[in-house]
Amino acid sequence: MDGSVRSNLAGIVAECGGSCSCATCHVYLGEEYARHFDEPSDEERGLLECVDQVRPNSRLSCQLVMRDGNPGVRVIVPGANG
Amino acid sequence: MSRAKVVIVGAGHAGTALAGLLRQGGHRGEIVLFGEEHDLPYQRPPLSKKFGGDDFEHALRPAEFFVEQAITWCPGDRVTSLDPARKRIALDGGRAVDYDFLVLATGARARRLTVPGARAEGVLGLRTLGDARRLRAMLAGARKLAIVGGGYIGLEVAAAAGVMGVEVTVLERESRLLARVASKPFAARMTEYHRSLNTTIVTGAQVVRFHERDGRVAGVGLADGQLLGCDLALVGVGAVPRDELAAAAGLTCDNGIVVGDPTRTSDASIFAIGDVTRRPVPGLAGGHRLESIPSATEQARQACAAILGTAPPRPEVPWFWSDQHELNLKIAGVVRPGPVVTVRARPSSPSFSVLHHENNMLTAIESVNAPADFMAARKFIATGQRIDPAILADPEKPLRAAAAA
């Protein structure tokens, strides 16, 4: 999310600044990357339940924290983020 | 008009978002963003929620952003007047800047009390990063904090200061907390929660003066003669739109810059966005002041579309959030008297939702730690989905199952 906001990419609004409140940073996370990130919290699951264009691999990108050893990640931004 | 020069006055959430959106939309003309403050444009929500820790200073965008996006950010520059006929603004120091489109995103200021002692040292407001730094510094040496105003800002500060070990009293003029902004059952549950955090809540408390000792606040005097001792006071009694520049230039203002269609002012080349506006809200008559980041972002999108001549974005259901200790509050729709109110709660859980509905349609939700309820309700409100009211009160059934065929 931070990377996208910094680069002014369309589709990730992130209006709550990354506090898992607004669900405007919805992305699809490729299966091969999922193991590099924590499981979604209850809060994140709840928000994703009714987000537009939800899929099994939906995540809120503000909760995808890049850690040392993470080789990188590719996500797809749905068409409907706010 | 993709080469048009856009001048944005105000570098808060709305103004900064608009500058970025214009470039995302392919705008190739000059973009100038004026901000009175010297700090990088910053996130406002953490100021009242996280001032107790080291995690409340967050820039909206890093400094490189403005360079890379060719946005001329002018910190510390104060705009002193507008000249709509010449399409020109004047700055402190006499400089003038021309524009093709002007966007006023001047925000709001914290309302001050005018009672005796209100300017004593230790009587604080909270709106800016500077205010939050001051509050944090002064709280470090404080034992008793009096908060005037039981609205969202007051309660956020109460929760955060309570965690720091400060004794907190909230003084609310009305007969209950959140009187102008939340429903009775919602406010009652929040009152109970804050009392469980050892916050003292006094309602019907009309503040008539601040007592001083050696120039510093030492207590709050109430109309009924009570004197409440404190060594720090925070005033959170609402915000006043900063519409002076617009009013002086002859733009239509009514406690906020009046916008329609949807962010244009009474001058076709001037837009206004964010907390300073009195704006249309779908489904409601008249103009409304929505002080929230979602509203600011939505209006930035609307102004961007109008400036670029692209299709306007889909209208949104107004919403906002608040964090109070371990509670995350999310409110969508406009809470008003009239609709039926249903509480959805489990006895053992701190999470709950208050649902407002009329003719089997939701009009608003006030939710606490209930993100799935919130998201489902917001969607129902947006689409005008008919719902089965019997399911609303049953927390064992997901709210999204309330959609009637």
Chai-1 contact restraints between the chains, C-beta under 6 A:
chainA,res_idxA,chainB,res_idxB,connection_type,confidence,min_distance_angstrom,max_distance_angstrom,comment,restraint_id
A,R6,B,P62,contact,1.0,0.0,6.0,A-B,restraint_1
A,N8,B,G20,contact,1.0,0.0,6.0,A-B,restraint_2
A,N8,B,R23,contact,1.0,0.0,6.0,A-B,restraint_3
A,N8,B,Q24,contact,1.0,0.0,6.0,A-B,restraint_4
A,N8,B,Q69,contact,1.0,0.0,6.0,A-B,restraint_5
A,A10,B,Q24,contact,1.0,0.0,6.0,A-B,restraint_6
A,E15,B,I293,contact,1.0,0.0,6.0,A-B,restraint_7
A,E15,B,T297,contact,1.0,0.0,6.0,A-B,restraint_8
A,G17,B,Q43,contact,1.0,0.0,6.0,A-B,restraint_9
A,S21,B,W321,contact,1.0,0.0,6.0,A-B,restraint_10
A,E43,B,P371,contact,1.0,0.0,6.0,A-B,restraint_11
A,G46,B,P371,contact,1.0,0.0,6.0,A-B,restraint_12
A,G46,B,A372,contact,1.0,0.0,6.0,A-B,restraint_13
A,L47,B,P371,contact,1.0,0.0,6.0,A-B,restraint_14
A,L47,B,M375,contact,1.0,0.0,6.0,A-B,restraint_15
A,E49,B,A372,contact,1.0,0.0,6.0,A-B,restraint_16
A,C50,B,M375,contact,1.0,0.0,6.0,A-B,restraint_17
A,C50,B,A376,contact,1.0,0.0,6.0,A-B,restraint_18
A,C50,B,K379,contact,1.0,0.0,6.0,A-B,restraint_19
A,C50,B,R400,contact,1.0,0.0,6.0,A-B,restraint_20
